[in-house]
Amino acid sequence: MKNFRNIIFILIIALFTLPVYVYASKQDSKNQKPTVSLSTFALYDIAKNISQDTFELVMILPFGVDAHSFEPTPKLMAKILQSDLVVYSGAGLEPWTRSFEFKSKVIDMSKSVKLLEIKDEHEHHEHDEHYHGAVDPHYWLDIQNMISVAKLITAEFIKLYPRNTDLYKKNSQKYISMLESLDAKYKRSLTNCKKDTIIVNHNAFSYLSNRYGFHIEALSGLSPDTQPSAKNMVRLIKHIKEHKLSTVFFESFVSDKAMKSIANEAKVGVDVLQPLGNITADEASQNLSYEDIMLINLEKISKALACE
């Protein structure tokens, strides 16, 4: 009899607590944010500004890691598989995507932007291990491409979370206005310059030079891992001296040894130029945005080109 009373007691408790549990589970499911994974910093910056914390954003490429040679860990692969939307840069920048079987909606963003063809690939990139295609993957350095990407990401966010349509449209317009202002600053700052060429470690800045009318001389090709040749180093030193340039540039994720050697031989300064494939851990800790870093780049390029 005692056992029977215990069973009845348990059933009564279950009868009252089960609806509460079901309701809580539904609320948790309702409040759970959709997950969006993005492969590069530029894509992440757009998503962060437009979504305004309504998604769980996953930056696939960890801060401080070179975009050209990155391979995601099994744990990160699992996170990508669980995402509601995956956006990757494309154009050969992420070799890992070729064999990855995406379970959710995936966007290769390079198919929605204007890509630059590599014109002198055989001459300067014959030993480049990462790029055998005919396009430059650093398209986010063209602000018009960034505007196109922002519009596409906004449309995808609205499909994924339609109840926030007004928020996404408002934030998207604000972000695009920032990009248009940034473009105007570049045009204004780089209009009247005494020099017409910058010297860089690897050729990641063609979109900038193409849009704003200056030239690039690079030590290596599109991959920063390419070993510089002595012939190319001599060529750059000669160019620097002949054109009386003041600065050579390298990137954060690349050894500065060769560029410092060139700078020392040519007796010029050396500085970092950020191609924005990713940002450093220090830049991330400072919460620097795409806009912030593009303005830092502008100041350095303007100085190197002796712009008025």
BELFEN-V68292 format. One record per residue. N is the residue number from 0. PSI is psi as a letter, one per 20 degrees, with the letter a starting at -180 (* if undefined). NEAR is the number of other C-alpha atoms within 12 Angstrom. D_LAST is the distance of its C-alpha to the last C-alpha in Angstrom with 1 decimal. Layout:
N;PSI;NEAR;D_LAST, N;PSI;NEAR;D_LAST
//
This chain:
0;h;7;96.7, 1;g;8;94.1, 2;h;9;92.0, 3;g;10;92.3, 4;h;11;91.0, 5;g;12;88.0, 6;g;13;87.1, 7;g;14;87.3, 8;g;14;85.1, 9;g;15;82.5, 10;h;14;82.5, 11;g;13;82.1, 12;g;15;79.1, 13;h;15;77.6, 14;h;14;78.3, 15;h;14;76.2, 16;h;14;73.4, 17;g;15;72.7, 18;h;13;71.2, 19;g;14;69.0, 20;g;15;67.8, 21;g;15;67.2, 22;g;14;65.3, 23;h;14;63.1, 24;g;14;62.5, 25;g;13;61.5, 26;g;13;59.2, 27;g;12;57.5, 28;h;12;57.1, 29;h;12;55.7, 30;i;13;53.2, 31;p;16;52.1, 32;q;20;48.5, 33;q;27;47.8, 34;p;29;46.0, 35;p;38;42.9, 36;p;39;41.7, 37;q;39;38.2, 38;h;45;37.2, 39;r;42;33.5, 40;g;45;31.1, 41;g;44;29.1, 42;g;47;32.5, 43;g;40;33.7, 44;g;36;30.7, 45;g;41;31.4, 46;g;43;35.1, 47;g;32;34.8, 48;h;32;32.8, 49;h;36;35.0, 50;h;37;38.4, 51;l;24;38.1, 52;j;20;40.9, 53;i;26;43.3, 54;q;29;43.4, 55;o;26;44.0, 56;p;34;40.9, 57;o;35;41.3, 58;o;36;38.3, 59;g;40;39.9, 60;o;38;37.5, 61;q;26;37.8, 62;p;29;34.7, 63;j;25;34.0, 64;p;27;35.5, 65;p;32;34.0, 66;h;41;34.2, 67;h;36;35.1, 68;j;24;38.4, 69;p;25;39.6, 70;p;24;43.2, 71;q;24;44.5, 72;r;14;47.6, 73;h;13;50.9, 74;g;12;50.4, 75;h;21;47.0, 76;g;26;48.5, 77;h;18;51.2, 78;g;26;48.6, 79;g;35;46.9, 80;h;25;50.3, 81;i;23;51.0, 82;q;29;47.8, 83;h;30;48.1, 84;p;33;45.0, 85;p;42;43.0, 86;o;43;39.5, 87;r;42;38.2, 88;g;42;35.0, 89;a;36;36.9, 90;k;31;35.7, 91;j;31;37.4, 92;h;37;35.6, 93;n;33;38.9, 94;h;23;41.8, 95;h;26;44.1, 96;i;26;44.2, 97;h;15;46.0, 98;j;10;49.3, 99;p;20;48.9, 100;o;16;51.3, 101;p;25;49.6, 102;h;16;52.2, 103;a;21;50.0, 104;p;23;47.5, 105;q;27;44.6, 106;p;26;41.4, 107;o;29;39.5, 108;h;36;36.1, 109;i;29;34.8, 110;i;21;37.3, 111;j;25;35.5, 112;r;29;31.9, 113;p;25;30.2, 114;q;28;30.3, 115;p;28;28.5, 116;q;20;30.9, 117;o;25;30.7, 118;h;17;30.5, 119;l;20;31.0, 120;g;22;33.3, 121;h;17;36.1, 122;g;15;34.1, 123;i;26;32.1, 124;k;32;34.1, 125;h;21;37.7, 126;j;21;38.6, 127;o;24;36.8, 128;h;21;39.6, 129;h;27;38.1, 130;o;32;36.7, 131;j;23;39.1, 132;a;23;37.9, 133;j;19;35.5, 134;q;27;32.8, 135;p;39;29.9, 136;i;43;30.9, 137;l;45;27.6, 138;i;42;27.2, 139;i;44;26.2, 140;i;43;22.6, 141;o;35;22.6, 142;h;36;22.4, 143;h;28;24.7, 144;h;34;27.2, 145;h;40;27.0, 146;g;33;27.8, 147;g;29;30.8, 148;g;39;32.0, 149;g;40;31.8, 150;g;32;34.0, 151;g;30;36.4, 152;h;42;36.8, 153;g;36;37.4, 154;h;24;40.1, 155;h;30;41.8, 156;h;39;41.8, 157;h;25;43.5, 158;h;18;46.1, 159;h;26;46.7, 160;m;25;46.9, 161;h;18;47.4, 162;i;13;48.4, 163;k;23;44.7, 164;g;21;43.4, 165;g;18;41.9, 166;g;23;40.2, 167;h;36;38.6, 168;g;27;37.4, 169;g;20;35.9, 170;h;27;34.1, 171;g;35;33.0, 172;h;22;31.4, 173;g;21;29.6, 174;g;34;28.3, 175;h;31;27.2, 176;h;21;25.4, 177;g;27;23.4, 178;g;33;22.6, 179;h;22;21.6, 180;g;20;19.2, 181;g;29;17.8, 182;g;28;17.4, 183;h;20;15.5, 184;g;23;13.0, 185;g;33;12.5, 186;g;24;12.2, 187;g;19;9.7, 188;h;25;7.4, 189;j;32;8.1, 190;g;21;8.3, 191;n;19;5.8, 192;q;22;6.1, 193;h;20;8.1, 194;r;28;10.7, 195;j;29;12.9, 196;q;38;15.3, 197;q;44;16.0, 198;p;52;19.5, 199;r;44;21.7, 200;g;47;25.3, 201;q;43;26.6, 202;m;40;25.4, 203;j;41;24.9, 204;k;44;21.4, 205;h;37;22.2, 206;h;31;22.0, 207;g;37;18.4, 208;h;30;17.5, 209;h;23;19.8, 210;h;23;18.5, 211;j;31;14.7, 212;k;24;15.0, 213;r;30;14.6, 214;q;23;17.5, 215;p;32;19.7, 216;o;33;21.9, 217;q;40;24.5, 218;h;42;27.2, 219;a;39;29.7, 220;b;37;30.4, 221;h;44;30.3, 222;p;37;32.6, 223;i;35;31.3, 224;i;27;34.9, 225;p;27;34.9, 226;p;26;35.7, 227;q;34;33.1, 228;q;20;34.6, 229;h;16;34.5, 230;g;15;33.6, 231;h;27;30.5, 232;g;31;29.5, 233;g;21;30.0, 234;g;21;28.0, 235;g;37;24.9, 236;g;33;25.3, 237;g;21;25.5, 238;g;27;22.4, 239;g;32;20.3, 240;g;22;21.7, 241;h;14;21.4, 242;j;22;17.7, 243;l;25;16.9, 244;q;31;15.5, 245;i;32;15.3, 246;q;38;16.7, 247;q;45;19.4, 248;q;43;20.4, 249;r;37;23.9, 250;r;37;25.4, 251;h;28;27.6, 252;j;29;30.8, 253;q;32;30.6, 254;p;21;31.6, 255;j;27;28.8, 256;g;19;31.2, 257;g;33;30.1, 258;h;37;26.3, 259;h;29;27.0, 260;g;26;29.2, 261;g;37;26.6, 262;g;32;24.0, 263;g;21;26.8, 264;h;20;27.7, 265;i;28;24.2, 266;l;20;23.4, 267;r;24;20.3, 268;r;25;19.6, 269;p;30;20.9, 270;r;28;20.1, 271;p;32;21.5, 272;p;37;20.0, 273;o;41;22.3, 274;i;43;23.7, 275;k;44;25.6, 276;h;44;29.0, 277;r;41;30.1, 278;r;36;29.0, 279;r;29;30.4, 280;h;19;33.2, 281;g;14;31.1, 282;h;21;28.4, 283;h;22;31.4, 284;h;12;32.8, 285;i;13;29.7, 286;k;18;30.1, 287;p;24;26.6, 288;r;29;26.1, 289;g;36;24.5, 290;g;33;21.8, 291;g;23;21.3, 292;h;30;21.0, 293;h;33;18.7, 294;h;26;16.3, 295;g;25;16.7, 296;g;32;16.1, 297;g;34;12.9, 298;g;25;11.6, 299;g;29;13.0, 300;g;40;11.9, 301;g;34;8.2, 302;g;27;8.8, 303;h;37;11.2, 304;j;33;9.2, 305;l;26;6.6, 306;q;23;3.8, 307;*;16;0.0
//
